[in-house]
Amino acid sequence: MIRFNTQFEYVGMVGFGQNSVVGIDHLIKWVVRSEEYWKRSDINNIKNNKAVEEVFDAVVVATDHYSSPRLPSM
């Protein structure tokens, strides 16, 4: 799954710090918590953002270093 305009809040192994970090098939699972990113000008949708937590078999982090960075406001 490829997801654009998304702010990722957390990526980590399922059960990290507990007795087991593997799923039923004995492979590591990853939990990803994300929230769809809305432009600051779209005020109505900012209130409707909902964080989603999903579990995946693998995670790839790919950044587009040719695009303009999205810097936090000060």
C-alpha positions as CSV (number, residue, x, y, z in Angstrom):
1,M,0.0,0.0,0.0
2,I,1.3,3.4,-0.9
3,R,-0.1,6.4,1.0
4,F,0.5,10.0,0.2
5,N,-0.3,13.1,2.3
6,T,0.0,11.1,5.5
7,Q,1.6,12.0,8.8
8,F,3.0,8.9,10.5
9,E,3.0,9.1,14.3
10,Y,4.5,5.7,15.2
11,V,6.1,2.7,13.6
12,G,7.3,-0.2,15.7
13,M,7.3,-3.9,16.2
14,V,4.1,-5.5,17.4
15,G,4.6,-6.5,21.0
16,F,8.0,-4.9,21.4
17,G,9.0,-5.0,25.0
18,Q,6.8,-8.0,25.7
19,N,7.6,-11.7,25.6
20,S,6.9,-12.1,21.9
21,V,7.4,-9.9,18.8
22,V,6.3,-12.5,16.3
23,G,2.9,-13.3,14.8
24,I,1.3,-16.7,14.4
25,D,3.5,-17.4,11.4
26,H,6.6,-16.7,13.5
27,L,7.4,-13.5,11.5
28,I,7.9,-10.1,12.9
29,K,4.8,-7.8,12.5
30,W,4.9,-4.0,12.4
31,V,2.3,-1.6,13.8
32,V,1.9,1.7,12.0
33,R,-0.1,4.6,13.4
34,S,-0.9,7.3,10.9
35,E,-3.1,10.3,10.3
36,E,-4.1,11.8,6.9
37,Y,-2.4,15.1,6.5
38,W,-4.6,18.0,5.5
39,K,-3.3,21.4,4.2
40,R,-3.5,24.1,6.8
41,S,-5.9,26.0,4.5
42,D,-8.4,23.2,4.8
43,I,-9.6,24.1,8.3
44,N,-12.8,22.1,8.1
45,N,-11.1,18.8,7.6
46,I,-8.5,19.3,10.3
47,K,-11.1,18.5,13.0
48,N,-12.1,15.3,11.2
49,N,-8.7,13.7,11.1
50,K,-8.6,10.3,12.8
51,A,-5.5,8.3,13.7
52,V,-5.5,4.8,12.2
53,E,-3.4,2.0,13.6
54,E,-2.7,-1.0,11.2
55,V,-0.5,-4.1,11.4
56,F,1.8,-5.1,8.4
57,D,4.3,-7.8,7.6
58,A,6.8,-5.3,6.4
59,V,7.4,-1.5,6.3
60,V,9.3,0.5,3.7
61,V,10.1,4.1,4.3
62,A,10.6,6.0,1.0
63,T,11.1,9.8,1.0
64,D,11.1,11.9,-2.1
65,H,14.3,13.9,-1.6
66,Y,13.6,15.9,-4.8
67,S,10.4,17.5,-3.3
68,S,10.2,20.5,-1.0
69,P,10.3,19.6,2.7
70,R,7.3,20.1,4.9
71,L,8.7,21.9,7.9
72,P,6.8,22.3,11.2
73,S,5.4,25.8,11.9
74,M,7.1,27.8,14.6
